[in-house]
Structure formats: structure tokens, C-alpha cells
Amino acid sequence: MHNPEDFAGMRVAGRLVADILDRIAPAVMPGVSTGELDSQIHEMIRAAGATSATVGYKGYQHASCISINHVVCHGIPSNVRTQGAPSPFLKDGDILNIDVTVIVDGWFGDSSRMYVAGKPARKSERLIDITHDALMEGIAQVVPGNTFGDIGAAIQRFAEGHRCSVVRDFCGHGIGRVFHATPNVLHYGRWGSGPVLEPGMFFTIEPMINLGRPETKILDDDWTAVTRDRSLSAQFEHAVGVTETGCEIFTLSPTDRFHPTWDRKAD
């Protein structure tokens, strides 16, 4: 378990990663490559005096994962079109998840959110809304005495109630002074099952929700996960800590841009 001083460290790391995700938003537009976005993110991390947690992680060489349309997670940023892989150049209407993890004074800040290049189709907007709200349904269960199964059950009930599916192949994870730790945080499950939530626990909740079926496959690069039926997928992620009375979200957007509603308001 973590102590009150540890919460302070996670706030700093979480605030930085949320600020970076805010600041990259204006660069997301048709014609831009995921490689360009990643370069800007990497420079922001360096300028803040922080370290990217993903550069060098299991051989990965980028400061972000950027997953477009039917890519579920772990999309590799690029400036080059590669046969068999989704184009790295954004088109009007593309939706994308940008996932960034930073290290600040030994603490890991990890978050991801959805963006839109240009104007999204209505089905894309709907998926983004459902995925965001599913995450918040899960976070609402983060109270001492509840269980990790309650988090997954709340997410599953909400997503499936809106005729979407929950990806089973990836999950949230413990976090703090290490990138990935126990417990695994499933985004589906049974009420009352799993470990009991206790004050001082730190972990991520990061549901991946598909418009079609939940099955995924990994491309030949051994990183990129896509939907098997090529249906659209979306993801939102927060890092949270269990408090004595509930939950603290470490990765809140400083400018309230966690959900890309500002695009729609500008129309």
C-alpha cells in the first residue's frame, strides 16, 4: 500500500502526462502522421525534465502508442506507410487513441484518451461517448470495500447495455514506482469478485470498447492489436488511487479536454 506522500508523487506525474495530452490536441488533424505527433510528445517530455517510460520498454522506441480506428491499442507511431499496417497519416474522420506514460522523480504517470482528426462520423462519436462513460462507471466503483470485480462489472454492464463489446485481451494494471504491477484490472467481471479495494492502492483503469465483437489479433510487428472484425475501437485511461473515502484521479485534464467535446462545440 502507498502512503500520503506517495499520493503527492503520483499527482505530479499524472498532472504532467495529462498536460501533455492536452497540448498535443491541436496537432491532431488530417494529413498529420502519427510519427509527427510522437515526436512532439517526446519533445514535451524532455522539455519537462521527465523521462518517457516507453522508450526502450521491451524494445519499444517511441514515447507514445497511437491507435487509429480499428487499432485497439499499442499502435506504433510512424512516418512511413507499411504494407499490412494502418496508414500512419490521419484522414478526415479518423478517431485515435494516444497513450503516454512519463516518469517524474521515480513515479509513473500513465493515461490515454481519444482524439478526432477533422469531423467524426456519428458512429465514431457514439463509440467515444460510450467508452468515456464506461470508464467513469468503473471509476465510480473505486471505494474502499468494493472489489476489482465491481469495476469490471460496471464497465461491462454499461458497454454491453449500449450494444458494444469489451476487449478481454488487455487490462489495466497496478502502477506507482513501477510501470506495470499487480493487480490486473479487468474491464469485465462479476460483482463482488476479486481482491477488495483498500486505501493506498494505485492502478489504471483503461477499457477498450469495440463497436463490433471483442476479439483482437496482433499484427506482424508484435505490438499493434486490431479488432478481428475490423470494427472501430476506442479507449480511455486514467490512473487512480484509492483514498479513505473513495478515489483520486491522478490524470485529470488541466483544461478539461479529457473527452474531445471541444471539437464538437467549435462546430
LINJOWO-V490957 format. One record per residue. RES is the residue in one small letter. D_LAST is the distance of its C-alpha to the last C-alpha in Angstrom with 1 decimal. Layout:
BEGIN
RES:D_LAST  RES:D_LAST
END
This chain:
BEGIN
m:46.0  h:44.3  n:45.2  p:43.2  e:43.5  d:41.9  f:38.8  a:38.5  g:38.5  m:35.9  r:33.6  v:33.8  a:33.2  g:30.3  r:28.7  l:29.0  v:27.5  a:24.5  d:24.0  i:24.2  l:21.6  d:19.3  r:20.2  i:19.8  a:16.1  p:15.0  a:17.5  v:16.1  m:14.8  p:16.3  g:19.8  v:20.7  s:23.7  t:24.4  g:27.5  e:25.6  l:23.6  d:26.9  s:28.6  q:26.1  i:26.6  h:30.3  e:30.4  m:28.6  i:31.2  r:34.1  a:32.9  a:32.9  g:36.5  a:35.7  t:36.5  s:34.6  a:36.1  t:35.3  v:36.8  g:40.3  y:39.7  k:41.8  g:41.4  y:37.6  q:36.7  h:33.0  a:31.3  s:28.6  c:28.2  i:25.0  s:24.7  i:22.5  n:21.8  h:25.4  v:26.8  v:27.7  c:28.7  h:30.7  g:28.8  i:30.5  p:28.5  s:29.7  n:29.4  v:31.5  r:31.1  t:33.8  q:35.3  g:34.6  a:31.8  p:28.0  s:26.7  p:25.8  f:23.3  l:19.7  k:18.1  d:14.7  g:14.0  d:16.8  i:16.9  l:19.4  n:21.5  i:22.8  d:26.1  v:27.9  t:31.3  v:33.0  i:36.4  v:37.1  d:40.7  g:41.5  w:38.7  f:36.0  g:32.3  d:30.5  s:26.9  s:24.3  r:20.7  m:18.0  y:15.4  v:13.1  a:13.5  g:10.6  k:9.1  p:11.6  a:13.8  r:14.1  k:17.5  s:16.2  e:13.9  r:16.9  l:19.2  i:17.4  d:17.4  i:21.0  t:22.1  h:20.8  d:22.4  a:25.5  l:26.0  m:25.8  e:28.2  g:30.6  i:30.3  a:31.2  q:34.5  v:35.4  v:38.2  p:41.9  g:43.9  n:41.3  t:41.5  f:39.4  g:39.8  d:37.9  i:34.9  g:34.9  a:35.7  a:32.8  i:30.3  q:32.1  r:32.2  f:28.5  a:27.4  e:30.1  g:29.4  h:26.0  r:27.8  c:27.0  s:29.8  v:30.7  v:31.9  r:35.6  d:36.4  f:34.7  c:34.7  g:34.2  h:37.0  g:39.0  i:38.1  g:39.4  r:41.8  v:41.5  f:38.5  h:39.5  a:42.0  t:43.1  p:42.0  n:39.8  v:36.9  l:36.4  h:33.3  y:35.4  g:38.7  r:41.0  w:40.9  g:43.6  s:44.2  g:44.3  p:45.1  v:44.7  l:42.1  e:43.9  p:42.9  g:42.5  m:41.0  f:38.1  f:36.1  t:32.7  i:30.9  e:28.7  p:28.2  m:27.3  i:26.1  n:26.2  l:25.0  g:28.4  r:31.8  p:32.4  e:34.8  t:34.1  k:36.1  i:36.5  l:36.3  d:39.2  d:37.9  d:38.9  w:35.6  t:32.7  a:32.4  v:30.6  t:30.5  r:33.5  d:31.8  r:28.8  s:26.4  l:23.3  s:24.0  a:22.2  q:23.7  f:23.3  e:26.2  h:27.6  a:31.0  v:32.8  g:36.1  v:38.2  t:39.3  e:42.2  t:40.0  g:36.9  c:34.4  e:33.0  i:29.9  f:30.5  t:27.2  l:24.7  s:21.7  p:22.6  t:19.0  d:18.0  r:16.0  f:18.3  h:15.7  p:12.5  t:10.4  w:8.9  d:6.8  r:5.3  k:5.5  a:3.8  d:0.0
END
